[in-house]
Amino acid sequence: MAKGLDTDMLWNLFHRTVNMNSAELRSYLLASASHEDGFTSDPDLGIHELGRGVLHVLGKRKGDLTRHDLHVMRQVVEFVEIMGDRTDDASRRELMSVGHDPLRG
């Protein structure tokens, strides 16, 4: 498969899988990272690493993707495929941490 075609297919699959926009995901990640005690001294605010990667990719155009971005996109697609659309609280929180809300159609 040609590299461009692979990137196009991955781009489309990623954007079908990630059904939260960047503002929704950012708000969710910040809320879940704040815990009871507030934010930690960590400069990343304790935000899930893969979720940060998704936010980064959502802010890019397809032509600006790096190899790391493609890796993040593959990880997210595979993670959501493995998890399925589980809606129990713990699973939903995990899925939402990478931008997929299983309660959305």
Backbone as numpy.savetxt, mean C-alpha at the origin, in Angstrom:
# Nx Ny Nz CAx CAy CAz Cx Cy Cz
8.39 -11.97 -21.58 7.54 -10.79 -21.58 8.43 -9.56 -21.58
8.10 -8.60 -22.37 8.88 -7.37 -22.45 8.77 -6.60 -21.14
9.85 -5.93 -20.79 9.88 -5.20 -19.53 8.78 -4.14 -19.46
8.57 -3.40 -20.55 7.53 -2.38 -20.56 6.15 -2.95 -20.35
5.88 -4.08 -20.99 4.58 -4.71 -20.83 4.40 -5.19 -19.40
5.44 -5.75 -18.83 5.37 -6.22 -17.45 5.07 -5.04 -16.52
5.74 -3.93 -16.73 5.51 -2.75 -15.90 4.09 -2.23 -16.08
3.61 -2.20 -17.30 2.23 -1.76 -17.55 1.23 -2.66 -16.85
1.43 -3.96 -16.96 0.51 -4.90 -16.33 0.55 -4.76 -14.81
1.75 -4.64 -14.26 1.89 -4.48 -12.81 1.27 -3.17 -12.35
1.48 -2.11 -13.09 0.89 -0.80 -12.76 -0.63 -0.92 -12.67
-1.23 -1.53 -13.67 -2.69 -1.68 -13.70 -3.19 -2.56 -12.57
-2.51 -3.66 -12.33 -2.92 -4.56 -11.24 -2.76 -3.89 -9.89
-1.67 -3.19 -9.69 -1.44 -2.47 -8.44 -2.55 -1.46 -8.18
-2.91 -0.70 -9.21 -3.93 0.34 -9.03 -5.34 -0.24 -8.92
-5.56 -1.45 -9.36 -6.84 -2.12 -9.09 -6.85 -2.68 -7.67
-5.69 -3.10 -7.19 -5.58 -3.70 -5.86 -5.64 -2.63 -4.77
-4.91 -1.55 -4.96 -4.89 -0.46 -3.98 -6.11 0.41 -4.25
-7.13 0.25 -3.41 -8.39 0.94 -3.64 -8.61 2.12 -2.69
-7.56 2.51 -1.99 -7.61 3.71 -1.16 -6.73 4.75 -1.85
-7.16 6.01 -1.86 -6.30 7.03 -2.45 -5.23 7.43 -1.45
-4.27 8.22 -1.89 -3.13 8.53 -1.03 -3.54 9.29 0.23
-4.52 10.18 0.14 -4.97 10.92 1.33 -5.60 9.98 2.34
-6.42 9.05 1.87 -7.05 8.08 2.78 -6.01 7.18 3.43
-5.06 6.70 2.63 -4.03 5.82 3.18 -3.15 6.56 4.17
-2.74 7.76 3.84 -1.91 8.55 4.75 -2.63 8.77 6.08
-3.88 9.15 6.03 -4.66 9.36 7.26 -4.76 8.09 8.07
-5.03 6.98 7.38 -5.15 5.70 8.08 -3.83 5.32 8.75
-2.72 5.44 8.01 -1.42 5.07 8.55 -1.03 5.95 9.73
-1.29 7.24 9.64 -0.97 8.14 10.75 -1.83 7.83 11.97
-3.09 7.55 11.76 -3.99 7.23 12.88 -3.57 5.92 13.54
-3.23 4.91 12.76 -2.87 3.63 13.35 -1.48 3.67 13.98
-0.61 4.59 13.55 0.74 4.70 14.11 0.76 5.51 15.39
-0.30 6.30 15.64 -0.27 7.20 16.79 -0.45 6.48 18.12
-1.07 5.33 18.14 -1.28 4.53 19.36 -1.85 5.38 20.48
-1.92 4.81 21.66 -2.45 5.54 22.82 -1.48 6.61 23.31
-0.20 6.31 23.20 0.82 7.18 23.78 1.29 8.28 22.82
0.67 8.39 21.68 1.10 9.37 20.70 2.21 8.81 19.83
2.80 9.65 19.02 3.84 9.22 18.09 5.14 8.93 18.84
5.93 8.02 18.27 7.24 7.70 18.81 8.24 8.74 18.32
9.47 8.64 18.79 10.52 9.56 18.33 11.09 9.13 16.99
10.63 8.02 16.45 11.05 7.51 15.15 10.69 8.53 14.07
11.66 8.91 13.22 11.35 9.91 12.19 10.30 9.44 11.18
10.09 8.14 11.07 9.06 7.60 10.19 7.71 7.49 10.89
7.65 7.96 12.13 6.42 8.00 12.93 5.83 6.62 13.18
6.61 5.57 13.03 6.11 4.22 13.27 5.17 3.73 12.20
5.19 4.35 11.04 4.29 3.97 9.95 4.82 2.72 9.27
3.92 1.80 9.00 4.22 0.54 8.33 5.09 0.79 7.09
6.22 0.08 6.97 7.17 0.33 5.88 6.56 0.12 4.50
5.81 -0.98 4.33 5.21 -1.24 3.03 4.15 -0.18 2.71
3.43 0.27 3.73 2.45 1.35 3.53 3.11 2.63 3.07
4.29 2.95 3.64 5.04 4.12 3.18 5.44 3.96 1.72
5.82 2.74 1.35 6.18 2.47 -0.04 5.00 2.68 -0.97
3.81 2.25 -0.54 2.61 2.43 -1.35 2.33 3.92 -1.54
2.44 4.69 -0.47 2.24 6.14 -0.58 3.21 6.75 -1.58
4.44 6.29 -1.53 5.46 6.79 -2.44 5.09 6.49 -3.89
4.65 5.26 -4.15 4.28 4.85 -5.51 3.04 5.62 -5.98
2.07 5.81 -5.09 0.85 6.53 -5.48 1.15 7.96 -5.92
2.25 8.51 -5.46 2.61 9.86 -5.83 3.44 9.96 -7.10
3.61 8.84 -7.80 4.46 8.82 -8.99 3.68 8.58 -10.26
4.31 8.95 -11.37 3.80 8.58 -12.68 4.48 7.27 -13.07
3.84 6.52 -13.95 4.37 5.21 -14.34 5.79 5.32 -14.89
6.07 6.34 -15.66 7.38 6.50 -16.26 8.49 6.82 -15.27
8.13 7.17 -14.03 9.12 7.53 -13.02 9.41 6.41 -12.02
8.84 5.24 -12.24 9.02 4.13 -11.30 10.45 3.63 -11.29
10.92 3.29 -10.09 12.24 2.68 -9.92 12.07 1.18 -9.72
13.17 0.47 -9.69 13.10 -0.97 -9.41 12.52 -1.21 -8.02
12.86 -0.36 -7.07 12.31 -0.50 -5.73 10.79 -0.32 -5.74
10.31 0.66 -6.49 8.87 0.87 -6.61 8.18 -0.37 -7.17
8.76 -0.96 -8.20 8.19 -2.17 -8.80 8.16 -3.30 -7.78
9.20 -3.39 -6.97 9.24 -4.41 -5.91 8.10 -4.18 -4.90
7.91 -2.94 -4.50 6.83 -2.60 -3.57 5.48 -2.98 -4.18
5.30 -2.65 -5.44 4.03 -2.94 -6.12 3.76 -4.45 -6.15
4.80 -5.23 -6.47 4.64 -6.70 -6.48 4.30 -7.22 -5.09
4.99 -6.70 -4.08 4.73 -7.14 -2.70 3.28 -6.89 -2.32
2.78 -5.73 -2.64 1.40 -5.37 -2.27 0.40 -6.28 -2.98
0.59 -6.47 -4.28 -0.33 -7.32 -5.04 -0.31 -8.74 -4.49
0.87 -9.28 -4.22 0.98 -10.64 -3.69 0.36 -10.74 -2.30
0.63 -9.74 -1.44 0.08 -9.74 -0.09 -1.44 -9.75 -0.10
-2.02 -8.90 -0.93 -3.49 -8.83 -1.00 -4.06 -10.12 -1.58
-3.38 -10.70 -2.56 -3.85 -11.98 -3.12 -3.84 -13.06 -2.06
-2.80 -13.11 -1.24 -2.69 -14.12 -0.19 -3.75 -13.89 0.89
-3.92 -12.65 1.30 -4.88 -12.33 2.36 -6.32 -12.47 1.90
-6.57 -12.22 0.63 -7.94 -12.23 0.14 -8.68 -11.02 0.66
-9.97 -11.08 0.63 -10.78 -9.96 1.12 -11.37 -10.29 2.49
-10.51 -10.67 3.41 -10.95 -10.95 4.78 -11.41 -9.65 5.43
-12.50 -9.73 6.13 -13.05 -8.51 6.73 -13.02 -8.51 8.25
-12.43 -9.55 8.87 -12.30 -9.48 10.33 -11.39 -8.30 10.65
-11.50 -7.76 11.85 -10.81 -6.51 12.19 -9.31 -6.57 11.97
-8.65 -7.60 12.44 -7.19 -7.68 12.32 -6.76 -7.76 10.86
-7.43 -8.59 10.09 -7.08 -8.73 8.67 -7.35 -7.45 7.91
-8.48 -6.84 8.20 -8.82 -5.59 7.50 -7.78 -4.52 7.79
-7.32 -4.43 9.04 -6.29 -3.45 9.39 -4.99 -3.73 8.62
-4.61 -4.99 8.51 -3.40 -5.34 7.76 -3.54 -4.95 6.29
-4.68 -5.26 5.71 -4.91 -4.94 4.30 -4.95 -3.43 4.08
-5.58 -2.72 4.98 -5.66 -1.27 4.83 -4.29 -0.61 5.01
-3.38 -1.26 5.73 -2.04 -0.68 5.92 -1.25 -0.64 4.61
-1.72 -1.36 3.58 -1.08 -1.31 2.27 -2.03 -0.72 1.21
-3.12 -0.10 1.66 -4.00 0.62 0.76 -5.14 -0.16 0.17
-5.45 -1.35 0.72 -6.56 -2.15 0.22 -7.62 -2.29 1.30
-8.78 -1.72 1.07 -9.90 -1.87 2.00 -10.82 -2.96 1.44
-10.86 -4.13 2.13 -11.67 -5.24 1.61 -13.18 -4.97 1.62
-13.62 -3.93 2.29 -15.04 -3.64 2.33 -15.50 -2.80 1.12
-14.53 -2.37 0.32 -14.89 -1.63 -0.90 -15.02 -2.60 -2.07
-15.92 -2.29 -2.94 -16.19 -3.15 -4.10 -15.18 -3.07 -5.19
